[in-house]
Amino acid sequence: MTKQFALKLGAFISINLIVLLAALYLSSFYVQRKPYKNSQTDSNLLIMPQRSAVDLVILGTSHGRNFARKGNHERVERILGQRVLNLSVGGGGGIIPGKIALDTFYENHNTTPKIVYFIDSFVFYSRMWNEENDRFAQREPFSLSFLNRLVQYQVDPNVIRNYCREKLNYKWLTGKPDTDRIMRKTVTPDEVSRKRQLEDTLYVDKESAFAFQRYAAKLEELVAEAQIHHSNVIFVRPPTLYGKERGENRLLLLLEQLKQKYGVEVYDYSKSMLSYDRFYQAYEDPVHLNTNGVIYFTERYLKPILKNEKP
């Protein structure tokens, strides 16, 4: 390769990189101009505040995100009488996506005194919900800061590739805020009977103790970071129709250790609504709360927790 050819190749690559970055930023700028609310999108960056103080941040999987979807966010805020920011990650959001969401919250100079983390066992057992989680990044607008987070946490290269590619997608550009205001569906008897089969799909890599320890360490990093920023973490095991959940003994031991070391609060409500089928909906699996379930849980359990009252 001659020096002249190398210079031309370098210039060509540089120009194309500049064009690509410009396209990514412009498409994201266009989408960010739309007036999204926390209840209208599963994206966290589209609703991320700057230099704001919120009363409560919610983290976790889609079990937590349902407290924002379809108008539920406004309902939860009204019941609690607090300003809430829901940064839960739908689509099996594991520890890594949750850590990235909280990092971004603090990076934008925001503060909160309390974090409610809806914690599930399955997120500790697979890269699928963590470094290989493709869905959580695709819904976020492009920024070098967020891209750096993905690289920092060593996410799979395909996640980064699809994160960038999605910004050039027609569907991304034409997306609109979700204006639906209620989750009306209720779980059917057939779906209840299949709950164990559906639970198995969450544990795609079985229950590896090695994987659990890896993500347990990441969760501890999240707790330590929250305390540095004067945020108290409250772990809540969300209600499901599973009964005894796979891996729950290991998770409960971890939460007890974090309680002893950091003083976090732990509440296990995983079996609190086993006989309330009407409060669950058929969304991917039959263990997500519908709107009536969100209202009931917020009034019956979440509000007393935040007010230091016994549910």
Stockholm file with secondary structure:
# STOCKHOLM 1.0

chainA/1-311         MTKQFALKLGAFISINLIVLLAALYLSSFYVQRKPYKNSQTDSNLLIMPQRSAVDLVILGTSHGRNFARKGNHERVERILGQRVLNLSVGGGGGIIPGKIALDTFYENHNTTPKIVYFIDSFVFYSRMWNEENDRFAQREPFSLSFLNRLVQYQVDPNVIRNYCREKLNYKWLTGKPDTDRIMRKTVTPDEVSRKRQLEDTLYVDKESAFAFQRYAAKLEELVAEAQIHHSNVIFVRPPTLYGKERGENRLLLLLEQLKQKYGVEVYDYSKSMLSYDRFYQAYEDPVHLNTNGVIYFTERYLKPILKNEKP
#=GR chainA/1-311 SS CCHHHHHHHHHHHHHHHHHHHHHHHHHHHHHHTSCCCGGGCSCSGGGCCSSCBCSEEEEESHHHHTTTGGGHHHHHHHHHTSCEEECCCTTTCCHHHHHHHHHHHHHTTCBCSEEEEECCSGGGSCGGGTTTCHHHHHTSCCCHHHHHHHHHTTCCHHHHHHHHHHTTCHHHHHCCCCCCCCCCCCCCHHHHHTHHHHHHTTCTTCCCHHHHHHHHHHHHHHHHHHHHTTCEEEEEECCCSCSSCTTHHHHHHHHHHHHHHHCCEEEECTTTTTTCGGGEECSSSTTEECHHHHHHHIIIIIHHHHTTCCC
#=GC SS_cons         CCHHHHHHHHHHHHHHHHHHHHHHHHHHHHHHTSCCCGGGCSCSGGGCCSSCBCSEEEEESHHHHTTTGGGHHHHHHHHHTSCEEECCCTTTCCHHHHHHHHHHHHHTTCBCSEEEEECCSGGGSCGGGTTTCHHHHHTSCCCHHHHHHHHHTTCCHHHHHHHHHHTTCHHHHHCCCCCCCCCCCCCCHHHHHTHHHHHHTTCTTCCCHHHHHHHHHHHHHHHHHHHHTTCEEEEEECCCSCSSCTTHHHHHHHHHHHHHHHCCEEEECTTTTTTCGGGEECSSSTTEECHHHHHHHIIIIIHHHHTTCCC
//
